[in-house]
Structures are given as structure tokens and as C-alpha cells.
Amino acid sequence: MTLKKTLTYAAWAFLIYFIAFRPQAAASVARGLLGLITRLGTGFGDFFSSLVT
């Protein structure tokens, strides 16, 4: 098994463990990441809108 595959399995195992045993903390992290993605999308949208006007 390659190192990349081993690290991928370990990351998935940690994610499942984190969600199973710390669901509120996992939800908080997910909300934070989704908020970040939303802010990035809004920022890019505003930037490109400013270029056109």
C-alpha cells in the first residue's frame, strides 16, 4: 500500500471518528468551512462584478 493511500484511509477514519464521537464539534467545523466558502464566493463575485461595471 502506498503512503498516499494509507494517509487517505487515515484521514477518512479520523473524519468518521470525529463525526461519530464529537458531532457538535464536527458540525461547528462544517459550518465554519461552509461560511468560508460562501465568503470566498461572494468576494469573487463582487470582484468580477466590479470589473464589468
Buried (B, 14 or more C-beta within 10 A) or exposed (E): EEEEEEEEEEEEEEEEEEBEEEEEEBEEEEEEEEEEEEEEEEEEEEEEEEEEE
